[in-house]
Amino acid sequence: MSELYDRIQELCKEAGITVTKLCRDTGISRSTLSELNKGRTKSLSSKVSYKIADYFHVPLEYINENCVSVNPLDVLAFKDKIVLESNTEDDKPTDTLTVLPTDKIHMIPVFGSVAAGFGAYASSDIIEYIPLYIENDCDVADTICITVKGQSMYPKIEEGDRIVVRRQDSVDNGRIAVVMIGDEAVVKRVECEKNKLTLISINPEYPPRVIEGKDLEDVRIVGLVQEVMKKL
């Protein structure tokens, strides 16, 4: 048994859970920790380390000495540089930093495409994790980031931008949402009427997509776009 596995077991014991529950709650493969337990691996990947550290609210270095914990100030500076919209009067990010509570910063998975995030989900679709400040702890499990492809939502959302999405099955009219149409996932502004759903692109070169009647049975709203993170 490795020292790291002992450490993880101790964290589980303190939290009153089993290693199996840890794996179930975080999506970590049980075999990953089993290999660690048997000494076949000496360390965990950054992705797995992030999940365990965030789950137990411990410094990342405690799980993976090759990783560094995220400083709340760094997170805010990071967000100030890439958030699309600012609440300042001149619509420019402010240089003022405010200390954020560490326990409200979570490592959120980033998917390489909208379809990867909401279609045939697999942990391998996650390309990295990024720190996000999330006020309500209940929203953490339902929050993901997605790298957008295509220009249908230009200029608000451009190809390569990242969107922060909260998983939910309904949104208010006029909001931008992730919508599944069969196995296809799209990001559109949603307008719902009786027996009709209109998916609207911001880019005028893309006409509205109207879905009605029986075709609605193959459509579902899967998430609300909460924030747009622009490329630097």
C-alpha positions in Angstrom: 0.0 0.0 0.0 1.4 3.4 -0.9 1.7 6.4 1.4 -0.6 8.4 -0.9 -3.3 5.7 -0.7 -2.9 5.8 3.1 -3.4 9.5 3.0 -6.6 9.2 0.9 -7.9 6.5 3.2 -7.4 8.7 6.2 -9.3 11.5 4.5 -12.1 9.1 3.8 -12.1 8.0 7.4 -12.2 11.5 8.7 -15.1 12.3 6.4 -17.0 9.1 7.4 -17.1 7.6 3.9 -15.5 4.7 2.1 -13.1 4.9 -0.8 -15.9 3.4 -3.0 -18.1 6.3 -2.1 -15.3 8.7 -2.9 -15.0 7.2 -6.4 -18.7 7.2 -6.9 -19.1 10.8 -5.9 -16.1 12.1 -7.9 -16.4 9.8 -11.0 -12.9 8.5 -10.4 -12.4 4.9 -11.5 -12.1 2.5 -8.6 -9.3 0.7 -10.5 -7.3 3.9 -10.5 -7.1 3.9 -6.7 -6.7 0.1 -6.7 -3.6 0.4 -8.8 -2.3 3.0 -6.3 -3.1 0.7 -3.4 -1.2 -2.2 -4.9 1.8 0.0 -5.6 1.6 -0.4 -9.4 1.4 3.4 -9.7 3.2 5.9 -7.4 1.1 9.0 -8.1 -2.2 10.2 -9.6 -2.9 12.4 -12.6 -3.5 16.1 -12.2 -7.2 15.5 -13.1 -7.7 12.9 -10.4 -5.7 14.8 -7.9 -7.9 17.9 -8.5 -11.0 15.9 -7.9 -9.8 14.4 -4.6 -8.4 17.7 -3.3 -11.6 19.6 -4.2 -13.8 16.8 -2.7 -12.0 16.9 0.7 -11.2 20.7 0.6 -7.5 20.0 1.1 -4.5 21.6 -0.6 -3.7 20.1 -4.0 -0.1 19.5 -3.0 -1.4 17.1 -0.3 -2.5 14.8 -3.1 -0.1 15.6 -5.8 3.2 17.3 -5.0 3.7 18.2 -8.6 0.6 20.4 -8.6 0.0 23.8 -6.9 -3.1 24.9 -5.1 -5.0 27.8 -6.7 -4.8 31.1 -4.9 -8.2 32.9 -4.8 -6.5 36.1 -6.0 -5.1 34.3 -9.0 -8.6 33.0 -9.8 -10.1 36.5 -9.7 -7.3 37.9 -11.8 -7.8 35.0 -14.3 -11.5 35.7 -14.5 -11.1 39.5 -14.9 -9.0 38.9 -18.0 -11.4 36.7 -19.8 -14.9 37.4 -18.7 -16.9 38.8 -21.7 -18.9 41.3 -19.8 -17.9 43.7 -17.0 -20.0 45.6 -14.5 -17.7 48.6 -14.6 -19.0 51.8 -16.1 -16.6 51.8 -19.0 -17.2 48.1 -19.6 -13.6 47.3 -19.0 -12.3 44.8 -16.4 -11.2 46.4 -13.2 -7.7 45.9 -11.7 -9.0 45.9 -8.2 -8.7 42.5 -6.5 -11.0 41.2 -3.8 -10.1 38.3 -1.5 -12.5 35.4 -2.2 -13.2 32.6 0.3 -11.1 29.6 -0.6 -13.9 27.1 0.0 -16.0 28.7 -2.8 -13.3 28.0 -5.5 -13.8 24.7 -7.3 -12.0 22.9 -10.1 -14.5 22.6 -12.9 -14.2 20.3 -15.9 -13.7 21.7 -19.3 -15.1 19.7 -22.3 -13.7 20.0 -25.8 -17.1 20.5 -27.4 -20.7 21.0 -26.6 -21.5 17.5 -27.8 -18.8 16.1 -25.5 -20.3 17.9 -22.5 -23.9 16.8 -23.0 -23.9 14.0 -25.6 -22.2 10.6 -25.1 -20.5 11.7 -21.8 -17.2 10.1 -20.9 -14.6 11.2 -18.5 -12.1 11.1 -21.4 -13.9 14.0 -22.9 -12.6 16.3 -20.2 -9.6 18.2 -21.5 -8.7 20.0 -18.3 -10.0 21.6 -15.1 -10.1 25.3 -14.3 -10.8 27.2 -11.1 -14.1 28.9 -10.8 -15.7 30.9 -8.0 -19.2 29.3 -7.3 -21.2 30.9 -4.5 -23.7 28.1 -4.0 -22.1 24.8 -3.2 -25.2 23.0 -4.6 -24.4 24.3 -8.1 -20.9 22.8 -8.2 -21.8 19.3 -9.4 -24.0 20.7 -12.2 -21.5 23.3 -13.5 -19.2 22.5 -16.4 -17.2 24.5 -19.0 -17.4 23.9 -22.7 -15.2 25.0 -25.6 -17.4 26.4 -28.3 -17.0 25.6 -32.0 -18.6 27.5 -34.8 -19.6 31.2 -35.3 -23.4 31.0 -35.1 -23.4 33.0 -31.8 -20.8 35.6 -32.9 -20.0 38.2 -31.6 -21.1 37.3 -28.1 -19.7 33.8 -28.3 -16.9 33.1 -30.8 -15.2 29.9 -31.8 -12.7 28.8 -29.1 -14.5 30.7 -26.4 -15.5 28.8 -23.3 -18.9 28.9 -21.8 -19.8 28.2 -18.2 -23.0 26.0 -18.2 -25.3 25.0 -15.4 -27.1 21.7 -16.1 -30.9 22.3 -16.0 -33.8 21.1 -18.1 -35.6 24.5 -18.6 -34.7 28.1 -19.1 -36.6 31.4 -19.5 -37.4 32.7 -22.9 -34.6 34.8 -24.4 -31.9 33.0 -22.5 -28.9 31.3 -24.1 -29.0 27.5 -23.5 -27.4 24.3 -24.5 -30.0 22.2 -26.4 -29.9 18.6 -27.5 -31.5 17.7 -30.8 -31.2 14.0 -30.9 -27.4 13.4 -30.5 -26.6 16.9 -31.7 -25.8 19.6 -29.1 -26.2 23.3 -30.0 -25.8 26.6 -28.2 -28.7 29.0 -29.1 -31.0 31.6 -27.7 -34.3 29.9 -26.8 -37.9 31.0 -27.5 -40.6 28.7 -26.4 -44.2 28.8 -27.5 -47.1 26.3 -27.4 -46.0 23.3 -29.5 -43.1 25.2 -31.0 -39.4 25.9 -30.1 -37.3 28.5 -31.9 -33.6 28.3 -31.6 -32.0 31.7 -32.5 -28.4 32.4 -33.5 -26.9 35.8 -32.7 -25.0 35.8 -36.0 -27.6 37.0 -38.7 -26.0 34.7 -41.2 -27.6 31.8 -39.4 -31.4 31.6 -39.8 -33.6 30.7 -36.8 -34.3 27.0 -36.4 -37.9 26.2 -35.7 -38.9 22.9 -34.2 -42.5 21.9 -33.7 -45.0 19.1 -33.5 -43.7 15.6 -33.1 -40.1 16.8 -33.7 -40.2 18.3 -30.2 -40.1 14.8 -28.8 -36.4 14.6 -29.8 -35.4 17.9 -28.3 -34.5 18.8 -24.7 -32.9 21.7 -22.9 -29.9 20.5 -20.9 -28.2 23.6 -19.6 -28.2 27.4 -19.1 -25.2 29.4 -20.3 -24.2 31.5 -17.4 -20.9 33.1 -18.5 -18.7 33.5 -21.5 -14.9 33.3 -21.2 -13.1 34.9 -24.1 -9.9 33.9 -25.7 -6.9 36.0 -24.8 
